[in-house]
Amino acid sequence: MLRLTSTVADRMIAHCLLGLPDEACGLLAGHEGTGDVDELYPTDNLATSALVYTVDPKAHLKADRDAEHQGRVIIGVFHSHTHTEAYPSPTDVAQAPDPEWHYVIVSLRDEAPAIRSYRIVEGQIVEEPVEILSGAV
């Protein structure tokens, strides 16, 4: 299960909307072995594309160091789908680097953005529940 505060969810959606017409992306930090997200690291999409995303490696390194300094680890990545549902594309599956990560997709296809999360292991996609909390995780 992925758990995040409404503040983190709102920041993630805002970053995705700001990225239009391209996909937006970023990293999620929390505590190892949990799905509790307590920090969001919006990054540039180096691909500058409405179809694919590439997290800036320098921003990834900076986020990793900041998370470690805060006693957290990077536990996932998020990106937007500008015109399709929040389901991993074949490209998303091929780019899934870590079987322990949460892969979050924000669909901007409909009027209300949709947030869904997946675990991707050896090409297998399994959706997990997303819980948005009003307080801290």
N, C-alpha and C positions, 0 to 999 in steps of 0.2 A: 504494500500500500504506500502511496505517496501522500504525505501530509504537508501542507503549507498554509501559512497565514493568509488572510485576505489581503494584507498589505503586500506580501510577496507576489501573490497572484495578480493583483492590480498593477504592480510594477512590471511584471512579465508581459501582461497584455498591452500596457502602455508602450513598452519597448517594441513589441511586435507591430503595433499600429504606426509608430514612428518610422519603422523600417519600410513601410509601403512606398512604392509598389513592389519592392524586393522582399524576400524572406528575411526575417530578423533572427538572431540567435544569441545564445548566452549560456552560462554555466550555473549549476545549482550546487550549493554547498550545505553540508549538514554533518551529522556524526556518522562515522563508519558503521555499516551494518544496519542502518535504519533508513527509512524513507522520509525522515523528518527534515524538511528544507527550512533552514533559518537564515540563509543568505543567498542573494541573487547577484550574478555578475553579468550584466548585459555586455555584449561584445559586438564589434563590427562584423558584418558578413563580408569577408574578403572576396567571395564569389560575385557579389553585387548582382544577384540573379533572383528572379521570381520563382525559379524552379529548384535551386539547390542552395545550400549554405556551406560556408567554411568559417569556422571559428578562428579568429586571429590567434596564431600561436603565441605571440608576445602577450596578448591579453590573457590567454590561457595560463601562461607561466605566472603572470602577475596575480591572477585570481587564485592559483594554486598556492602561491607563497602567502597571500593575505589570509586565505582560509586556514592554512597551517598555523600562521601566527595567532589566529583566533581560536585554535583548538578544533578546527573543522577539517573536512576533506571535501573534495569535489565528488559529488555522488550522482551527478547527471548533467545532461545538456537539454536545452530547450530550443525549439525553432518554430517558426510559423509556416503555415500553409496558407498562401494568399487566396487561392481559389478552389481548394479541395478540402475534403473532410480531414479530421485530425487522425489519420492512420498512416503508418510508415510506408513510404514509397520504396521501391526496390533500391533506389540510391541511398535512402536513409538506412536501410538494412545493411547494405554493403559498407556504409561508413560507420557502423556501430562498433566503436573500438573496445568497449569494456563490458563484459557480461554482467558485472555488478552494478552498472549504471542504470539510472532511470532515464528513459528517453521520452521527453515531454513534447507534445505537439500542440500548438495553439492554432486552431482553424479560424481564419478570418472570413470564411466563405459566407456565413450568414450574418445577420445584423448583430446578434449577440455572439461574441467569441466563445469558442468551446475549447476546454483544456482536457486533454487525455494523456495518459502515461502508459508506457510499455516497458517490458524487459525484452531484450533481444539477445538471444544466446544461440550461436552457431546458425544464424539465419532464421531461427524460430521466433515468432512474435507472440508475446503473451501480454494482453492488456491487464493493467492493475487498477484497482480503485484509486480515485483521487479524492482526498478530503480537504476541504478548505475551511480552516479554523478562524474564529474571530480573535482568539488570543494567541499567545506565543506557543510554539511547538515544543 
